[in-house]
Amino acid sequence: MPSLFSSAQLLSLVLFVTLSHMGVATIFAAMWYSHRQIRALLYWAGSELAIAGAFSCLLLRPLEGEASLANILLTNLLLMATPLLYERGMRHFFRREADPLGWLLPAVTLGGFALFALTTLQQPLSDVHSRIIVLSGVLSLQIALLIWQLWRYQRLAPVYRVLRFAILLLALQLLLQLLRIAKHLWHPELAANSFTDPLLGLVILLSLLFTIARSYLLLSLVHTRQQQAMLATQRKLERRANQDELTGLFSRHYFERQVALRARQMANPGQLLLIDLDNFKQINDRHGHPAGDAMLRAVGHVIANTLPTEGMAGRLGGDELALLLMADPQSLPTYCHALQQQIAEATGALVGGPISLSIGLTSLHPDEGFAAAYLRADRALYAAKQAGRQRACVLEPHHSEPQPLQPSVLLS
């Protein structure tokens, strides 16, 4: 099989590829310097340096006349270390450091190098074929394990679709190594050396192409990770803006916005409830704000867990809470009474508990603004507190004054 490159061309190609790998390693190291939390970049930089070191050893062979034993062992140790470092980087990137099967590739690498060293010591240094067959066999097994690992990671993190291309790329490298084994098994050339191997030039050239593609893939992984982090931060900020941290209910701004949106969409009136915790200020004054915060957390938890379908709840400020329900108005007396009872039970063991609720209700009609409905509910809430607390009053648009909540009032 004729070689694609002359010896001089091969030397130039090896030098160019060596410098390319060193350049890629520098890029990864620089990225790691600015993104210290992504330790995988350091492993990938080491992977590129390992293969650059292997090619550097290959460049030294013409200067030595004949390849020395130390040069052969070091070259192939670095070549076998490259997939191992690449896989270590992947494990750190996908946070699989404690993978119970993580010992497989190190074991294959260690066993493969021991077999290669034994073969090199037992065979003449001129026997290139045995060494290439062992090296390609070890690399094939390493690549096969890498493909299996990446397939597992892709299933665990489907968002990293670029891993599919990485698997395809590794499959091509695996095919190349198998072809190299077949060539040296079926067409041995006993006088061959490393630079007369017909497939060496193709292997080196494809190594460069694989390096470019692999670098793009790894940088794409890092870019995707950064995008996911930015999206997570954005969702966290949105959640903080839209959700009251203490009660877990909607914030005032988000609740009012959702009520206005619901009012434009609904065909039937909704029910707006304003809730005030009775004597809440006394709890803060007597027992401190931590006790008041614990009370608010418990109340928010009960409301969130008992909220009817299509209902929403928010904290308007202090101990004032609001609910928008789309339930049948006739169910409101039962709902309000049950809510008061459940909150009394949930806060009974807390400092300052149990706490009672005053509730003011009104209907929110389609296309009605929140402010108008809020004013009516607030008047009803004030009437409930004046009536002795742990009460519920309703004020509809056709009512002149708030009235105690009962089914007959809702029908009138």
C-alpha positions as CSV (number, residue, x, y, z in Angstrom):
1,M,0.0,0.0,0.0
2,P,1.7,3.3,-1.1
3,S,2.1,6.1,1.5
4,L,0.2,9.3,0.9
5,F,3.1,11.4,2.1
6,S,6.9,11.3,1.8
7,S,9.0,11.3,5.0
8,A,9.7,15.0,4.7
9,Q,6.0,15.8,4.3
10,L,5.2,13.5,7.2
11,L,7.6,15.4,9.4
12,S,6.1,18.8,8.4
13,L,2.6,17.4,9.0
14,V,3.6,16.0,12.4
15,L,5.1,19.4,13.4
16,F,2.0,21.3,12.2
17,V,-0.3,18.9,14.1
18,T,1.8,19.1,17.3
19,L,1.6,22.9,17.2
20,S,-2.2,22.7,16.6
21,H,-2.7,20.5,19.6
22,M,-0.6,22.8,21.7
23,G,-2.7,25.8,20.5
24,V,-6.0,24.0,21.4
25,A,-4.5,23.1,24.8
26,T,-3.7,26.8,25.4
27,I,-7.3,27.8,24.5
28,F,-8.7,25.3,27.0
29,A,-6.3,26.4,29.7
30,A,-7.2,30.1,29.1
31,M,-10.9,29.3,29.3
32,W,-10.3,27.4,32.5
33,Y,-8.5,30.4,34.0
34,S,-11.6,32.5,33.5
35,H,-14.1,29.7,34.3
36,R,-12.4,27.9,37.3
37,Q,-15.6,26.2,38.2
38,I,-15.5,24.1,34.9
39,R,-12.6,21.8,35.9
40,A,-13.3,19.7,32.8
41,L,-11.4,22.4,30.7
42,L,-8.2,21.6,32.6
43,Y,-8.5,17.9,31.8
44,W,-9.2,18.6,28.1
45,A,-6.2,20.9,28.0
46,G,-4.2,18.0,29.5
47,S,-5.6,15.7,26.8
48,E,-4.4,18.0,24.0
49,L,-1.0,18.4,25.7
50,A,-0.6,14.6,26.0
51,I,-1.2,14.1,22.3
52,A,1.1,17.0,21.4
53,G,3.8,15.4,23.6
54,A,3.3,12.1,21.7
55,F,3.8,13.8,18.4
56,S,6.8,15.7,19.7
57,C,8.4,12.3,20.7
58,L,7.6,11.2,17.1
59,L,9.5,14.2,15.8
60,L,12.6,13.2,17.8
61,R,12.9,9.8,16.2
62,P,14.6,10.9,12.9
63,L,17.2,12.8,15.1
64,E,17.9,9.6,17.0
65,G,18.4,7.5,13.9
66,E,16.4,4.6,15.4
67,A,13.6,5.0,17.9
68,S,14.8,4.3,21.4
69,L,12.9,2.2,23.9
70,A,12.3,5.2,26.1
71,N,10.9,7.2,23.2
72,I,8.6,4.4,22.1
73,L,7.2,3.8,25.6
74,L,6.7,7.5,26.3
75,T,5.1,8.2,22.9
76,N,2.5,5.4,23.4
77,L,1.9,6.2,27.1
78,L,1.0,9.7,26.1
79,L,-1.3,8.4,23.3
80,M,-3.1,6.1,25.7
81,A,-3.4,8.9,28.3
82,T,-5.2,11.1,25.8
83,P,-8.6,9.3,25.9
84,L,-8.3,8.9,29.6
85,L,-7.9,12.6,30.2
86,Y,-10.7,13.3,27.7
87,E,-13.0,11.0,29.6
88,R,-12.0,12.4,33.0
89,G,-13.0,15.8,31.7
90,M,-16.4,14.5,30.5
91,R,-17.1,13.0,33.9
92,H,-16.3,16.2,35.7
93,F,-18.4,18.3,33.2
94,F,-21.4,16.1,33.7
95,R,-20.8,15.8,37.5
96,R,-20.3,12.0,37.3
97,E,-17.1,11.8,39.4
98,A,-18.7,9.1,41.6
99,D,-19.8,7.0,38.7
100,P,-19.5,3.3,39.9
101,L,-18.2,2.3,36.4
102,G,-15.6,5.1,36.3
103,W,-12.8,2.6,36.9
104,L,-13.2,0.9,33.5
105,L,-11.2,3.3,31.3
106,P,-8.3,3.7,33.8
107,A,-8.1,-0.1,34.1
108,V,-8.1,-0.5,30.3
109,T,-5.4,2.3,30.0
110,L,-3.2,0.8,32.7
111,G,-3.6,-2.8,31.4
112,G,-3.2,-1.7,27.8
113,F,0.1,0.1,28.5
114,A,1.4,-2.9,30.5
115,L,0.6,-5.1,27.5
116,F,2.3,-2.7,25.1
117,A,5.4,-2.4,27.3
118,L,5.6,-6.2,27.6
119,T,5.2,-6.5,23.8
120,T,7.9,-3.9,23.2
121,L,10.4,-5.6,25.6
122,Q,9.8,-9.1,24.1
123,Q,9.9,-8.1,20.4
124,P,12.7,-6.4,18.5
125,L,12.4,-2.6,18.2
126,S,12.1,-3.0,14.4
127,D,8.8,-5.0,14.9
128,V,6.5,-2.0,14.3
129,H,3.5,-4.2,13.5
130,S,3.1,-5.8,16.9
131,R,3.3,-2.5,18.6
132,I,0.8,-0.8,16.2
133,I,-1.6,-3.7,16.6
134,V,-1.4,-3.6,20.4
135,L,-1.7,0.3,20.4
136,S,-4.6,0.4,18.0
137,G,-6.3,-2.4,19.9
138,V,-6.0,-0.5,23.2
139,L,-7.1,2.8,21.6
140,S,-10.1,1.0,20.0
141,L,-11.2,-0.3,23.4
142,Q,-10.8,3.1,25.0
143,I,-12.8,4.8,22.2
144,A,-15.5,2.1,22.5
145,L,-15.8,2.9,26.2
146,L,-15.9,6.6,25.5
147,I,-18.7,6.1,23.0
148,W,-20.6,4.1,25.7
149,Q,-20.0,6.8,28.3
150,L,-21.1,9.6,26.0
151,W,-24.3,7.7,25.1
152,R,-25.1,7.4,28.8
153,Y,-24.4,11.1,29.4
154,Q,-26.6,12.1,26.4
155,R,-29.5,10.1,27.9
156,L,-29.0,11.8,31.3
157,A,-28.7,15.3,29.8
158,P,-30.7,15.4,26.5
159,V,-30.2,19.1,26.2
160,Y,-26.6,18.5,25.1
161,R,-27.5,17.3,21.6
162,V,-24.0,18.0,20.4
163,L,-23.0,14.7,22.1
164,R,-24.6,12.8,19.3
165,F,-22.1,14.3,16.9
166,A,-19.3,13.5,19.3
167,I,-20.4,9.9,19.4
168,L,-20.3,9.8,15.5
169,L,-16.9,11.4,15.5
170,L,-15.6,8.8,18.0
171,A,-17.1,6.0,15.9
172,L,-15.1,7.2,12.9
173,Q,-11.9,7.2,15.0
174,L,-12.8,3.6,16.1
175,L,-13.2,2.5,12.5
176,L,-9.8,4.0,11.6
177,Q,-8.1,2.2,14.4
178,L,-9.7,-1.1,13.4
179,L,-8.6,-0.6,9.7
180,R,-5.1,0.0,11.0
181,I,-5.2,-3.3,12.9
182,A,-6.5,-5.1,9.8
183,K,-3.8,-3.6,7.6
184,H,-0.9,-4.7,9.9
185,L,-2.4,-8.2,10.3
186,W,-3.1,-8.9,6.7
187,H,-0.3,-6.9,4.9
188,P,2.8,-6.9,7.1
189,E,5.9,-5.1,6.0
190,L,8.7,-6.3,8.1
191,A,11.1,-3.5,7.1
192,A,8.6,-0.8,8.0
193,N,9.2,1.8,10.6
194,S,6.9,4.5,12.0
195,F,7.5,6.9,9.1
196,T,7.0,4.2,6.4
197,D,3.7,3.1,7.8
198,P,1.3,3.9,4.8
199,L,-1.6,4.8,7.2
200,L,0.5,7.1,9.5
201,G,-0.1,10.2,7.4
202,L,-3.8,9.5,7.2
203,V,-4.0,8.9,10.9
204,I,-2.1,12.2,11.7
205,L,-4.2,14.1,9.2
206,L,-7.5,12.8,10.6
207,S,-6.1,13.5,14.1
208,L,-6.0,17.1,13.1
209,L,-9.5,17.1,11.7
210,F,-10.8,15.3,14.8
211,T,-9.0,17.8,17.0
212,I,-10.8,20.7,15.3
213,A,-14.1,19.0,15.4
214,R,-13.6,17.8,19.0
215,S,-12.6,21.3,20.1
216,Y,-15.8,22.7,18.6
217,L,-17.8,20.0,20.4
218,L,-16.2,20.7,23.7
219,L,-16.6,24.4,23.4
220,S,-20.2,23.9,22.4
221,L,-20.7,21.9,25.6
222,V,-19.3,24.7,27.7
223,H,-21.4,27.3,25.8
224,T,-24.5,25.2,26.4
225,R,-23.6,24.9,30.1
226,Q,-23.2,28.7,30.3
227,Q,-26.6,29.2,28.6
228,Q,-28.2,26.8,31.0
229,A,-26.7,28.7,33.9
230,M,-27.9,32.0,32.6
231,L,-31.4,30.6,32.1
232,A,-31.4,29.2,35.6
233,T,-30.4,32.6,37.0
234,Q,-33.1,34.3,34.9
235,R,-35.7,31.9,36.2
236,K,-34.5,32.4,39.7
237,L,-34.7,36.2,39.4
238,E,-38.2,35.9,37.8
239,R,-39.3,33.6,40.7
240,R,-38.0,36.1,43.2
241,A,-39.8,38.9,41.4
242,N,-43.1,37.0,41.0
243,Q,-43.1,35.0,44.3
244,D,-43.2,36.2,47.9
245,E,-40.2,34.5,49.5
246,L,-41.8,34.2,53.0
247,T,-45.2,32.8,52.2
248,G,-44.5,31.2,48.8
249,L,-47.5,33.0,47.3
250,F,-47.4,35.5,44.4
251,S,-45.9,38.9,45.0
252,R,-48.2,41.9,45.0
253,H,-47.1,43.1,41.6
254,Y,-47.4,39.7,40.0
255,F,-50.7,38.9,41.6
256,E,-52.3,42.2,40.4
257,R,-51.0,41.6,36.9
258,Q,-52.4,38.1,36.9
259,V,-55.8,39.3,38.2
260,A,-56.0,42.0,35.5
261,L,-55.1,39.3,32.8
262,R,-57.7,36.9,34.2
263,A,-60.4,39.6,34.3
264,R,-59.9,40.2,30.5
265,Q,-60.2,36.5,29.8
266,M,-63.0,35.2,32.1
267,A,-66.6,34.9,31.1
268,N,-68.1,34.8,34.6
269,P,-67.2,36.9,37.7
270,G,-64.4,35.7,39.9
271,Q,-64.3,36.1,43.7
272,L,-61.7,38.4,45.3
273,L,-60.9,37.7,48.9
274,L,-58.8,39.9,51.1
275,I,-57.4,38.2,54.3
276,D,-55.9,39.9,57.3
277,L,-54.3,38.0,60.2
278,D,-56.0,39.2,63.4
279,N,-53.7,40.8,66.0
280,F,-50.6,40.0,63.9
281,K,-48.8,43.2,65.0
282,Q,-49.1,42.0,68.7
283,I,-47.3,38.8,67.8
284,N,-44.4,40.8,66.3
285,D,-44.3,43.2,69.2
286,R,-44.5,40.5,71.9
287,H,-42.5,37.6,70.4
288,G,-40.4,39.3,67.7
289,H,-40.4,39.2,63.9
290,P,-39.1,35.6,63.7
291,A,-42.4,34.5,65.3
292,G,-44.4,36.6,62.9
293,D,-42.4,35.2,59.9
294,A,-43.1,31.6,61.1
295,M,-46.8,32.5,61.3
296,L,-46.9,33.9,57.8
297,R,-45.1,30.9,56.4
298,A,-47.6,28.5,58.0
299,V,-50.6,30.5,56.7
300,G,-49.1,30.7,53.2
301,H,-48.5,26.9,53.3
302,V,-52.2,26.2,54.2
303,I,-53.5,28.6,51.6
304,A,-51.3,27.2,48.8
305,N,-52.3,23.6,49.7
306,T,-56.1,24.4,49.9
307,L,-56.3,26.7,46.9
308,P,-59.1,25.6,44.6
309,T,-58.5,24.8,40.9
310,E,-57.8,27.9,38.8
311,G,-57.4,29.9,42.0
312,M,-54.5,32.2,42.8
313,A,-53.1,33.8,45.9
314,G,-50.7,36.6,46.7
315,R,-49.2,38.6,49.5
316,L,-50.1,42.2,49.1
317,G,-47.9,43.3,52.0
318,G,-47.4,42.8,55.8
319,D,-50.1,40.3,56.9
320,E,-52.5,41.2,54.1
321,L,-53.1,38.4,51.7
322,A,-55.4,38.1,48.6
323,L,-57.1,35.3,46.7
324,L,-58.9,35.2,43.4
325,L,-61.2,32.2,43.2
326,M,-63.3,31.0,40.2
327,A,-65.5,28.8,42.4
328,D,-69.2,28.9,42.7
329,P,-70.1,31.8,45.0
330,Q,-72.4,29.5,47.1
331,S,-69.3,27.5,48.1
332,L,-67.5,30.6,49.6
333,P,-69.0,30.5,53.1
334,T,-67.9,26.8,53.5
335,Y,-64.5,27.6,52.0
336,C,-63.9,30.6,54.2
337,H,-64.9,28.7,57.4
338,A,-62.8,25.7,56.5
339,L,-59.8,28.0,55.7
340,Q,-60.1,29.8,59.1
341,Q,-60.3,26.4,60.9
342,Q,-57.3,24.9,59.1
343,I,-55.1,28.0,59.7
344,A,-56.1,27.9,63.4
345,E,-55.0,24.3,63.6
346,A,-51.8,24.9,61.6
347,T,-50.7,27.8,63.8
348,G,-51.8,26.4,67.2
349,A,-48.4,25.1,68.1
350,L,-46.6,28.3,67.0
351,V,-45.5,31.1,69.3
352,G,-48.4,33.5,69.5
353,G,-50.8,31.0,67.9
354,P,-53.4,30.0,67.1
355,I,-54.2,32.9,64.8
356,S,-57.6,33.9,63.4
357,L,-58.5,35.4,60.0
358,S,-60.7,38.3,59.0
359,I,-61.9,38.0,55.4
360,G,-63.4,40.6,53.0
361,L,-65.0,39.4,49.8
362,T,-66.3,40.9,46.6
363,S,-67.0,39.8,43.0
364,L,-64.5,40.7,40.3
365,H,-66.4,41.2,37.1
366,P,-65.0,40.6,33.6
367,D,-63.0,43.6,32.4
368,E,-63.2,45.2,35.9
369,G,-60.0,46.7,37.2
370,F,-58.3,45.3,40.3
371,A,-58.3,48.7,42.1
372,A,-62.1,49.0,42.1
373,A,-62.6,45.4,43.3
374,Y,-59.9,45.9,45.9
375,L,-61.6,48.9,47.4
376,R,-64.8,47.0,47.9
377,A,-63.0,43.9,49.4
378,D,-61.0,46.2,51.7
379,R,-64.3,47.8,53.0
380,A,-65.7,44.3,53.6
381,L,-62.4,43.3,55.4
382,Y,-62.6,46.3,57.7
383,A,-66.3,45.4,58.5
384,A,-65.2,41.8,59.3
385,K,-62.6,43.1,61.8
386,Q,-65.0,45.5,63.4
387,A,-67.5,42.6,63.8
388,G,-65.2,40.8,66.2
389,R,-62.5,39.2,64.0
390,Q,-62.5,35.6,62.7
391,R,-65.4,36.9,60.5
392,A,-66.0,37.1,56.8
393,C,-68.0,40.0,55.2
394,V,-69.0,40.6,51.6
395,L,-69.5,43.8,49.7
396,E,-70.9,43.5,46.1
397,P,-71.3,46.4,43.7
398,H,-75.1,46.5,44.4
399,H,-74.6,46.6,48.2
400,S,-74.5,49.9,50.0
401,E,-72.8,48.4,53.0
402,P,-70.7,45.2,53.8
403,Q,-72.8,42.3,55.0
404,P,-71.8,39.1,56.9
405,L,-71.0,36.3,54.5
406,Q,-73.8,33.8,54.0
407,P,-75.4,32.2,51.0
408,S,-78.5,34.5,51.1
409,V,-76.3,37.5,50.9
410,L,-74.5,36.1,47.8
411,L,-77.9,35.5,46.2
412,S,-79.3,39.0,46.9
